[in-house]
Each structure stands twice: as C-alpha cells, then as structure tokens.
Amino acid sequence: MNLSFFDQFASPHLLGIPLILISMLFPALLIPTPNNRWITNRLSTLQSWLFNFITKQLMIPLDKKGHKWALILTSLTIMLLTINLLGLLPYTFTPTTQLSMNMALAFPLWLATLLTGLRYQPSASLGHLLPEGTPAILIPVLILIETTSLLIRPLALGVRLTANLTAGHLLIQLISTAVTALLPIMPTISILTTIILLLLTILEIAVAMIQAYVFVLLLSLYLQENI
C-alpha cells in the first residue's frame, strides 16, 4: 500500500515512450498566440497583466545589465507556474516532482549566472569567497565553506522545489484515501476530513505558485551577485 502512494511520481509511458516531454510542453498550448488583435478578450488582458507583473517583480532586484535575462526568467516562471498548477488536477502528472528535471533547470541557469560573473567581473565574483577583514588563520576554512555554499546552490534549488511539491501531493493522496476509507464507517469524520482536504488543496495551490516564484527569484538574486 505504501508503494502505491509514490506511483503518481513515476513518469507515465505509452507504448514504452515516456510522456514527460508532452506533460512539460502541454502548458504552452494554454497560452494564446499573438495576432493582429492581441487584446481581444478579458483572458488575454489578464494574461498580459500577469506577464507584466511577473516581469516587474523579477526585475526589481536587478540592475539594467540583468534586464537582458527578463525573457528567460519570466518564461521560466510561467512554465513552472503552469506545470505546478496543472499537476494538482486529478489524473495528471507533475514533472516538477522529479529531482532530475529540477536539477536540469537549476544547474545550467546557476552555472550561467556564475560564468557571467567570472567573465565580466572576476575579482568581485571571487571576492565573495572571502569576506573582507577575515583573520589570516581563518582564510582557508572560510574559502572552503564559501565554495561549498556556492556549489550547493543548484542542489538546494532543485531539492526545495521537489520536496515541497512531493510532500503536498503525498498529503493530498493520504487524506483523500482516509476520506474514502472512513466514508462507510464514520460519515461524520469523513466529512470533517473532506473539509481538511479542501483546505489543504487551497494551501497546495498557494505552494505551487510560491515555489515557482521562489525558484526564479533565487536565480535572479544569484544573477545580481554576479553582475
């Protein structure tokens, strides 16, 4: 029984073909394509407002040099947001519960911010490894600690997103299983548990949105350190 709880995190296959790529590309189909009458309805207006709001929030901690990354960061936010929210629907698969995918997103982007700093301001980027005024005896230890802290950033990004979404999906499945099991035995307790399930679902919607934003926000902060 315990193993079945984790079946929802297994990548679905059809005729031996993994469908994770389709589940990643499907959210893009929900975004209407531009045309000569771009602002045609309330949905398009809301979408434009959302894109502008997300871009503005992500660009706040960055200076003008970092604004070149606006398209990448905004697109990543929209992709993570739609994937996380669609993953809460029944009989769907959430690619962002896979650590391999999250690491595939986090590591190249983190490495790009690091290489950007080493290319344009190597002294300032390497200076983060050793705080000013450090006693000579602590220099080797601090360099080792700061280097480890720097290299662990992409792992922290991937694990944070994976752990939060996985924990939420497991809680929803556990409580929904309890509701089904208690319904014929104790209907009153089952109804109370259903209320808890609804509240948890609302919480998971908020977590899905917040985790997408936090993932990209931390990337923008890493970028700001290097530009």
Secondary structure in CASP SS format (residue, H / E / C, confidence):
PFRMAT SS
TARGET T0000
AUTHOR 0000-0000-0000
METHOD secondary structure of the structure
MODEL  1
M C 1.00
N C 1.00
L H 1.00
S H 1.00
F H 1.00
F H 1.00
D H 1.00
Q H 1.00
F H 1.00
A C 1.00
S C 1.00
P C 1.00
H E 1.00
L E 1.00
L C 1.00
G C 1.00
I E 1.00
P E 1.00
L C 1.00
I H 1.00
L H 1.00
I H 1.00
S H 1.00
M H 1.00
L H 1.00
F H 1.00
P H 1.00
A H 1.00
L H 1.00
L C 1.00
I C 1.00
P C 1.00
T C 1.00
P C 1.00
N C 1.00
N C 1.00
R C 1.00
W C 1.00
I C 1.00
T C 1.00
N C 1.00
R H 1.00
L H 1.00
S H 1.00
T H 1.00
L H 1.00
Q H 1.00
S H 1.00
W H 1.00
L H 1.00
F H 1.00
N H 1.00
F H 1.00
I H 1.00
T H 1.00
K H 1.00
Q H 1.00
L H 1.00
M H 1.00
I C 1.00
P C 1.00
L C 1.00
D C 1.00
K H 1.00
K H 1.00
G H 1.00
H H 1.00
K H 1.00
W H 1.00
A H 1.00
L H 1.00
I H 1.00
L H 1.00
T H 1.00
S H 1.00
L H 1.00
T H 1.00
I H 1.00
M H 1.00
L H 1.00
L H 1.00
T H 1.00
I H 1.00
N H 1.00
L H 1.00
L H 1.00
G C 1.00
L C 1.00
L C 1.00
P C 1.00
Y C 1.00
T C 1.00
F C 1.00
T C 1.00
P H 1.00
T H 1.00
T H 1.00
Q C 1.00
L H 1.00
S H 1.00
M H 1.00
N H 1.00
M H 1.00
A H 1.00
L H 1.00
A H 1.00
F H 1.00
P H 1.00
L H 1.00
W H 1.00
L H 1.00
A H 1.00
T H 1.00
L H 1.00
L H 1.00
T H 1.00
G H 1.00
L H 1.00
R H 1.00
Y H 1.00
Q C 1.00
P H 1.00
S H 1.00
A H 1.00
S H 1.00
L H 1.00
G H 1.00
H C 1.00
L C 1.00
L C 1.00
P C 1.00
E C 1.00
G C 1.00
T C 1.00
P C 1.00
A H 1.00
I H 1.00
L H 1.00
I H 1.00
P H 1.00
V H 1.00
L H 1.00
I H 1.00
L H 1.00
I H 1.00
E H 1.00
T H 1.00
T H 1.00
S H 1.00
L H 1.00
L H 1.00
I C 1.00
R H 1.00
P H 1.00
L H 1.00
A H 1.00
L H 1.00
G H 1.00
V H 1.00
R H 1.00
L H 1.00
T H 1.00
A H 1.00
N H 1.00
L H 1.00
T H 1.00
A H 1.00
G H 1.00
H H 1.00
L H 1.00
L H 1.00
I H 1.00
Q H 1.00
L H 1.00
I H 1.00
S H 1.00
T H 1.00
A H 1.00
V H 1.00
T H 1.00
A H 1.00
L H 1.00
L C 1.00
P C 1.00
I C 1.00
M C 1.00
P H 1.00
T H 1.00
I H 1.00
S H 1.00
I H 1.00
L H 1.00
T H 1.00
T H 1.00
I H 1.00
I H 1.00
L H 1.00
L H 1.00
L H 1.00
L H 1.00
T H 1.00
I H 1.00
L H 1.00
E H 1.00
I H 1.00
A H 1.00
V H 1.00
A H 1.00
M H 1.00
I H 1.00
Q H 1.00
A H 1.00
Y H 1.00
V H 1.00
F H 1.00
V H 1.00
L H 1.00
L H 1.00
L H 1.00
S H 1.00
L H 1.00
Y H 1.00
L H 1.00
Q H 1.00
E H 1.00
N H 1.00
I C 1.00
END
